[in-house]
Amino acid sequence: MPERLRSLPGGPLVVEGLRTPIVRAGTLLRGVPVHGLLAPVLRALVDRTGVDESLLADVVVGNAAGGGGNLARLAALTAELPEALPGLTVDRQCGSGLDAVILACRLAQAGAGEAFLAGGAESISTAPVRGRRQPDGSVEFYRRAQHAPAGLGVGPDGEPEADDPEMGYAAETVAREAGISRERQDALALRSHARALAAAASGTFDGELVPVRAGGDSQGSWVRADNGPRPKLDGRILERFPAAFVDGGTVTAGNSCFDADGAAGVLVATREAAAGLVDLLGRATLAFLGAETVGVDPRMLGLGAAAAVEKLLAGAGIAIGDLRAVEFNEAFAGQVLACTDRLGLRGASLDAVLNTEGGALALGHAYGASGAVSVVRLLARAQSLPEGSLCLAMISSAGGIGTAALFESVRL
């Protein structure tokens, strides 16, 4: 093993990360099932890295809105990976993709295998209709699963509030209680679109994108780029958006993410396995340093990511100012700003490290894929960062959960 790899941090390495284009649900990829989004990413990870398929121990995948079964196994077989790969699908709602990557890192760390494929996928366009059987045999259809039981809290005026709030309603609560203005939320949304457009125009995303056939078969046209960022968006347009969830509120369709279809994945390898990937020599990788997942008040679910980061950094003895790159899923601008304010990431510091090439406000939120997209983006950003840079992925999830993962950039 090269001497440089012997001296790397003890954690496994995220050596490559790829994603499909992230597109608005119901548009370009509306005919592609979720395993059809994920399989090309898994195949491309193996082909691009040249990893010996016999070294792969498992495929760990996050998914939030699918129909059950084992997406990881189905996608692996669709990608023509070895039949011996079992596949594991995890559900932590929006955090599923990031938790899948963390789980793969911890499996490698524990000696359960030399290499793992991990990530997340969501096809909101093809997600199944949900229904529950009633005592009389009829079916009651519902839009989403329950995330929290009744009786968990009251509002600031002492009156009962939704115990299992809709995401937009919870975003309003967070923005109101954290004092995040409509102007700040709109400004963050505009920043996200502008940065994503600039990154796409400069070719920044090209190396991480895996094209997908629109129809999911050999006859469909290729989808090669994200379709969410809006080039004509400006402050005057954002000002015209009405409150989307609460009368007189500050959360609008313009400063919220949109539902999207997409998949993302990474190759996680031990230092020994990474040493054999000669095609990647000289590239930056992400050494896994640790992660935390914590629970918070479901009424304030958007603050989960901040709570996870606080615990993670405190345990590692790292200050927020030590971070060189942060990817935070932009479900709602208000919750992003509430979290970054709480963490002390503001002004020029925020501008320099947070989602520097745009986020979900522009690209869209593909639920179970979004946390994995964050890791793919961190790896891409690490290519231009000094070796030893600390990088953080963070996400808030339904039910009042936050997940954060810490990495260090190192070169093979």
C-alpha positions as CSV (number, residue, x, y, z in Angstrom):
1,M,0.0,0.0,0.0
2,P,1.4,3.5,-0.8
3,E,2.8,5.2,2.3
4,R,0.4,8.1,1.8
5,L,-2.6,5.8,2.3
6,R,-1.2,4.4,5.4
7,S,-1.3,7.8,7.0
8,L,-4.9,8.7,6.1
9,P,-7.5,9.0,8.8
10,G,-8.8,5.6,10.0
11,G,-12.2,5.9,8.3
12,P,-13.0,4.4,4.9
13,L,-12.9,6.6,1.8
14,V,-15.7,7.8,-0.5
15,V,-13.7,7.5,-3.7
16,E,-16.2,8.3,-6.4
17,G,-19.7,9.9,-6.6
18,L,-22.2,10.2,-9.4
19,R,-25.8,11.2,-9.9
20,T,-28.5,11.3,-12.5
21,P,-29.8,14.7,-13.6
22,I,-32.2,15.9,-11.0
23,V,-35.4,16.9,-12.8
24,R,-38.8,18.2,-11.8
25,A,-41.3,15.4,-11.0
26,G,-43.7,14.8,-13.8
27,T,-41.4,16.0,-16.5
28,L,-38.4,14.4,-18.3
29,L,-38.1,11.3,-16.2
30,R,-41.7,10.7,-15.4
31,G,-41.7,7.3,-17.2
32,V,-38.6,5.9,-15.4
33,P,-39.2,3.7,-12.4
34,V,-37.0,4.3,-9.4
35,H,-34.7,1.3,-10.0
36,G,-34.3,2.6,-13.6
37,L,-32.8,5.8,-12.2
38,L,-30.5,4.1,-9.8
39,A,-29.2,1.2,-11.9
40,P,-27.2,3.4,-14.4
41,V,-25.5,5.2,-11.5
42,L,-24.5,1.9,-9.9
43,R,-23.2,0.6,-13.2
44,A,-21.3,3.8,-13.9
45,L,-19.6,3.8,-10.5
46,V,-18.2,0.4,-11.1
47,D,-17.2,1.1,-14.7
48,R,-15.6,4.4,-13.9
49,T,-13.6,3.3,-10.9
50,G,-12.6,-0.1,-12.2
51,V,-13.3,-1.6,-8.8
52,D,-13.1,-5.4,-8.8
53,E,-16.7,-6.5,-8.5
54,S,-15.7,-9.4,-6.3
55,L,-14.6,-6.8,-3.7
56,L,-18.2,-5.4,-3.4
57,A,-19.8,-6.5,-0.2
58,D,-23.2,-4.9,-0.5
59,V,-25.3,-2.2,-2.0
60,V,-26.9,0.2,0.5
61,V,-29.6,2.5,-0.8
62,G,-32.0,5.1,0.7
63,N,-35.6,5.5,-0.5
64,A,-38.5,7.4,1.0
65,A,-41.6,7.2,-1.2
66,G,-41.2,3.9,-3.0
67,G,-43.4,0.9,-2.9
68,G,-41.3,-1.3,-0.5
69,G,-39.5,-4.4,-1.5
70,N,-35.7,-4.1,-1.8
71,L,-34.8,-1.3,-4.2
72,A,-31.1,-1.9,-3.6
73,R,-31.3,-5.5,-4.8
74,L,-33.5,-4.7,-7.7
75,A,-31.3,-1.9,-9.0
76,A,-28.1,-4.0,-8.5
77,L,-29.5,-6.8,-10.6
78,T,-30.8,-4.3,-13.2
79,A,-27.2,-2.9,-13.3
80,E,-25.9,-6.5,-14.0
81,L,-23.9,-6.5,-10.8
82,P,-22.9,-9.8,-9.3
83,E,-25.8,-11.9,-8.1
84,A,-24.0,-12.5,-4.8
85,L,-24.6,-8.8,-3.8
86,P,-27.6,-8.9,-1.5
87,G,-28.7,-5.2,-1.3
88,L,-30.1,-3.3,1.6
89,T,-32.7,-0.5,1.4
90,V,-33.1,2.0,4.2
91,D,-35.8,4.6,5.0
92,R,-35.0,7.7,7.0
93,Q,-37.3,9.7,4.8
94,C,-35.4,12.8,3.4
95,G,-32.2,11.6,5.2
96,S,-32.3,8.1,3.7
97,G,-29.6,8.7,1.1
98,L,-27.1,10.3,3.5
99,D,-27.8,7.6,6.1
100,A,-27.2,4.9,3.5
101,V,-23.8,6.4,2.8
102,I,-23.0,6.6,6.5
103,L,-24.1,3.0,7.0
104,A,-21.8,1.8,4.2
105,C,-18.9,3.8,5.7
106,R,-19.6,2.2,9.1
107,L,-19.8,-1.3,7.6
108,A,-16.4,-0.8,6.0
109,Q,-15.0,0.6,9.2
110,A,-16.2,-2.4,11.1
111,G,-14.6,-4.8,8.7
112,A,-17.8,-6.1,7.1
113,G,-16.4,-5.7,3.6
114,E,-13.8,-3.9,1.5
115,A,-16.1,-2.0,-0.9
116,F,-19.7,-0.9,-0.9
117,L,-22.0,1.0,-3.3
118,A,-24.3,3.4,-1.4
119,G,-26.7,6.2,-2.2
120,G,-30.3,7.0,-2.7
121,A,-33.0,7.2,-5.3
122,E,-36.5,8.6,-5.7
123,S,-39.0,8.6,-8.5
124,I,-41.8,10.8,-7.2
125,S,-43.4,10.6,-10.6
126,T,-43.9,6.9,-10.3
127,A,-44.3,6.5,-6.5
128,P,-47.2,4.3,-5.6
129,V,-50.6,5.6,-4.5
130,R,-50.9,4.8,-0.7
131,G,-53.9,3.3,0.9
132,R,-54.9,1.6,4.2
133,R,-57.5,-1.1,4.6
134,Q,-60.5,-0.1,6.6
135,P,-62.5,-2.5,8.9
136,D,-65.3,-2.7,6.3
137,G,-62.8,-3.8,3.7
138,S,-62.7,-0.5,1.9
139,V,-59.5,1.4,1.2
140,E,-58.7,4.9,2.5
141,F,-56.1,6.6,0.3
142,Y,-53.7,9.0,1.9
143,R,-50.9,11.3,0.6
144,R,-48.1,10.5,3.1
145,A,-47.3,8.3,6.0
146,Q,-47.7,9.5,9.6
147,H,-44.4,10.7,11.1
148,A,-45.3,11.6,14.7
149,P,-48.1,10.7,17.2
150,A,-50.6,13.1,18.5
151,G,-50.1,15.2,21.7
152,L,-46.5,16.3,21.2
153,G,-46.7,20.1,21.5
154,V,-48.4,23.4,21.4
155,G,-47.7,26.6,19.5
156,P,-46.1,29.8,21.0
157,D,-49.5,31.1,22.0
158,G,-50.3,28.0,24.0
159,E,-52.8,26.7,21.5
160,P,-52.5,23.1,20.1
161,E,-50.6,22.9,16.8
162,A,-50.3,20.1,14.3
163,D,-48.5,17.3,16.1
164,D,-47.5,15.7,12.8
165,P,-47.3,18.9,10.6
166,E,-47.0,19.0,6.9
167,M,-43.6,20.0,5.7
168,G,-44.6,23.4,4.6
169,Y,-46.4,24.2,7.8
170,A,-43.4,23.1,9.8
171,A,-41.2,25.3,7.7
172,E,-43.4,28.2,8.6
173,T,-43.1,27.4,12.3
174,V,-39.4,27.3,12.1
175,A,-39.1,30.5,10.1
176,R,-41.4,32.3,12.4
177,E,-39.8,31.2,15.7
178,A,-36.3,31.7,14.4
179,G,-37.2,35.2,13.1
180,I,-36.2,34.5,9.4
181,S,-37.7,37.2,7.2
182,R,-39.3,36.7,3.8
183,E,-36.6,38.8,2.3
184,R,-33.8,36.6,3.5
185,Q,-35.6,33.5,2.3
186,D,-36.1,34.9,-1.2
187,A,-32.5,36.0,-1.3
188,L,-31.3,32.5,-0.5
189,A,-33.5,31.0,-3.2
190,L,-32.2,33.5,-5.8
191,R,-28.7,32.7,-4.8
192,S,-29.3,29.0,-5.2
193,H,-30.7,29.4,-8.7
194,A,-27.9,31.7,-9.8
195,R,-25.2,29.5,-8.5
196,A,-26.7,26.3,-10.0
197,L,-27.0,28.1,-13.4
198,A,-23.4,29.3,-13.2
199,A,-22.2,25.8,-12.3
200,A,-24.1,24.2,-15.1
201,A,-22.9,26.8,-17.7
202,S,-19.2,26.3,-16.7
203,G,-19.5,22.5,-16.9
204,T,-19.0,22.0,-13.2
205,F,-21.7,19.3,-13.0
206,D,-20.6,17.4,-16.1
207,G,-18.2,15.0,-14.4
208,E,-20.8,13.8,-11.9
209,L,-23.8,13.3,-14.2
210,V,-24.9,10.0,-15.6
211,P,-27.4,10.3,-18.5
212,V,-30.7,8.5,-18.3
213,R,-33.1,7.4,-21.0
214,A,-36.3,9.4,-20.6
215,G,-38.6,6.5,-21.3
216,G,-36.5,4.1,-19.3
217,D,-35.7,2.0,-22.4
218,S,-33.6,2.1,-25.5
219,Q,-36.1,4.2,-27.4
220,G,-36.2,7.2,-25.1
221,S,-34.2,10.3,-25.6
222,W,-31.2,11.0,-23.3
223,V,-31.7,13.3,-20.3
224,R,-28.3,14.8,-19.6
225,A,-28.9,17.9,-17.4
226,D,-30.9,19.2,-14.5
227,N,-34.0,21.1,-15.5
228,G,-34.9,22.9,-12.3
229,P,-32.7,26.1,-12.2
230,R,-34.6,29.1,-13.6
231,P,-32.5,31.6,-15.6
232,K,-35.2,34.3,-15.6
233,L,-35.9,34.3,-11.9
234,D,-35.2,37.6,-10.1
235,G,-36.2,39.3,-6.9
236,R,-39.2,41.0,-8.4
237,I,-40.7,37.7,-9.5
238,L,-40.0,36.1,-6.1
239,E,-41.8,39.0,-4.4
240,R,-45.0,38.1,-6.3
241,F,-45.3,34.6,-4.9
242,P,-48.0,34.4,-2.3
243,A,-47.6,32.5,1.0
244,A,-48.0,28.8,0.2
245,F,-48.9,27.2,3.4
246,V,-50.1,29.7,6.0
247,D,-52.1,32.9,5.4
248,G,-49.7,35.8,5.9
249,G,-46.7,33.5,6.1
250,T,-43.3,33.9,4.6
251,V,-42.8,30.5,3.0
252,T,-43.7,30.5,-0.7
253,A,-43.3,28.2,-3.7
254,G,-40.5,30.5,-4.7
255,N,-38.4,29.9,-1.6
256,S,-39.2,26.3,-1.2
257,C,-37.8,23.3,-3.1
258,F,-39.9,21.4,-5.7
259,D,-40.4,17.6,-5.9
260,A,-37.9,15.9,-8.2
261,D,-36.9,12.6,-9.6
262,G,-33.3,11.4,-9.5
263,A,-30.7,9.1,-8.0
264,A,-27.1,9.4,-6.6
265,G,-24.5,7.0,-5.5
266,V,-21.0,6.7,-4.2
267,L,-18.3,4.0,-4.0
268,V,-17.1,3.5,-0.4
269,A,-13.8,1.6,0.0
270,T,-11.3,0.7,2.7
271,R,-7.9,2.3,2.3
272,E,-6.5,-1.1,1.2
273,A,-9.2,-1.4,-1.5
274,A,-8.8,2.2,-2.6
275,A,-5.1,1.7,-3.1
276,G,-5.8,-0.7,-6.0
277,L,-7.9,1.9,-7.9
278,V,-5.1,3.1,-10.0
279,D,-7.4,5.1,-12.3
280,L,-8.2,7.4,-9.4
281,L,-4.7,8.1,-8.3
282,G,-4.2,11.8,-7.7
283,R,-8.0,12.5,-7.2
284,A,-9.4,13.9,-4.0
285,T,-11.5,11.5,-2.0
286,L,-13.5,11.9,1.2
287,A,-12.3,10.2,4.3
288,F,-15.2,9.4,6.7
289,L,-14.6,11.0,10.1
290,G,-17.9,10.4,11.7
291,A,-21.7,11.1,11.7
292,E,-24.6,11.8,14.0
293,T,-28.3,11.4,13.7
294,V,-30.6,12.9,16.4
295,G,-34.2,13.6,17.0
296,V,-35.9,17.0,17.7
297,D,-39.4,18.3,18.2
298,P,-41.4,17.1,15.1
299,R,-43.1,20.5,15.1
300,M,-39.6,22.0,14.5
301,L,-38.4,19.3,12.2
302,G,-36.3,21.6,10.1
303,L,-33.9,22.2,12.9
304,G,-32.9,18.6,13.1
305,A,-29.8,19.1,10.9
306,A,-28.5,21.8,13.2
307,A,-28.9,19.6,16.2
308,A,-27.0,16.8,14.5
309,V,-24.2,19.1,13.5
310,E,-23.8,20.5,17.0
311,K,-23.4,17.1,18.5
312,L,-21.1,15.9,15.7
313,L,-18.7,18.9,15.8
314,A,-18.7,19.0,19.6
315,G,-17.7,15.3,19.8
316,A,-15.0,15.9,17.2
317,G,-13.7,19.1,18.8
318,I,-14.2,21.0,15.6
319,A,-15.6,24.5,15.3
320,I,-18.0,25.6,12.5
321,G,-15.4,27.9,11.2
322,D,-13.1,25.0,10.5
323,L,-15.3,23.7,7.7
324,R,-14.3,24.4,4.1
325,A,-17.4,22.9,2.4
326,V,-21.0,22.3,3.6
327,E,-23.8,20.8,1.6
328,F,-27.2,21.2,3.3
329,N,-30.4,20.1,1.6
330,E,-32.4,23.2,0.8
331,A,-35.9,21.9,1.4
332,F,-37.0,25.4,2.5
333,A,-35.0,28.5,2.6
334,G,-36.3,29.4,6.0
335,Q,-35.2,26.2,7.7
336,V,-31.7,26.5,6.0
337,L,-31.3,30.0,7.4
338,A,-32.6,29.0,10.9
339,C,-30.1,26.2,11.1
340,T,-27.1,28.2,9.8
341,D,-28.0,31.1,12.1
342,R,-28.1,28.7,15.1
343,L,-24.7,27.2,14.1
344,G,-23.1,30.6,13.7
345,L,-22.6,30.3,9.9
346,R,-23.5,33.7,8.6
347,G,-22.5,36.4,6.1
348,A,-19.3,35.8,4.2
349,S,-18.6,32.5,6.0
350,L,-21.9,31.1,4.9
351,D,-21.4,32.4,1.4
352,A,-18.0,30.8,1.1
353,V,-18.8,27.3,2.2
354,L,-22.6,26.6,1.9
355,N,-23.9,25.0,-1.3
356,T,-21.5,27.1,-3.4
357,E,-22.9,25.6,-6.6
358,G,-26.6,25.8,-5.7
359,G,-28.9,23.4,-3.9
360,A,-32.4,21.9,-3.8
361,L,-34.1,25.3,-4.1
362,A,-32.8,25.3,-7.6
363,L,-32.1,21.7,-8.4
364,G,-35.1,20.1,-6.6
365,H,-35.6,17.6,-3.8
366,A,-35.6,13.9,-4.7
367,Y,-36.5,12.9,-1.2
368,G,-34.4,9.7,-0.5
369,A,-31.8,10.7,-3.0
370,S,-31.0,14.2,-1.7
371,G,-28.7,13.2,1.1
372,A,-26.6,11.1,-1.3
373,V,-26.6,14.0,-3.8
374,S,-25.0,16.1,-1.0
375,V,-22.1,13.7,-0.7
376,V,-21.6,13.6,-4.5
377,R,-21.5,17.4,-4.5
378,L,-19.0,17.4,-1.6
379,L,-16.7,15.0,-3.4
380,A,-16.9,17.2,-6.6
381,R,-16.1,20.3,-4.6
382,A,-13.2,18.6,-2.8
383,Q,-11.3,18.3,-6.1
384,S,-10.5,22.0,-5.9
385,L,-10.0,22.2,-2.1
386,P,-6.7,21.9,-0.3
387,E,-5.9,18.5,1.1
388,G,-7.1,18.1,4.6
389,S,-10.2,20.3,4.1
390,L,-13.1,19.4,6.4
391,C,-16.4,18.8,4.6
392,L,-19.9,18.4,6.0
393,A,-23.2,17.0,4.7
394,M,-26.4,17.7,6.6
395,I,-30.1,17.2,6.2
396,S,-33.4,17.4,8.2
397,S,-36.0,14.8,7.9
398,A,-39.7,14.3,8.5
399,G,-40.7,13.3,12.1
400,G,-38.0,15.6,13.6
401,I,-34.7,14.0,12.6
402,G,-31.4,15.5,11.6
403,T,-28.4,13.7,10.1
404,A,-24.9,15.1,9.6
405,A,-21.7,13.5,8.3
406,L,-18.1,14.8,8.5
407,F,-15.4,14.0,6.0
408,E,-11.8,15.1,5.3
409,S,-10.5,15.6,1.8
410,V,-7.5,13.4,1.0
411,R,-5.8,12.5,-2.3
412,L,-5.0,9.0,-3.4
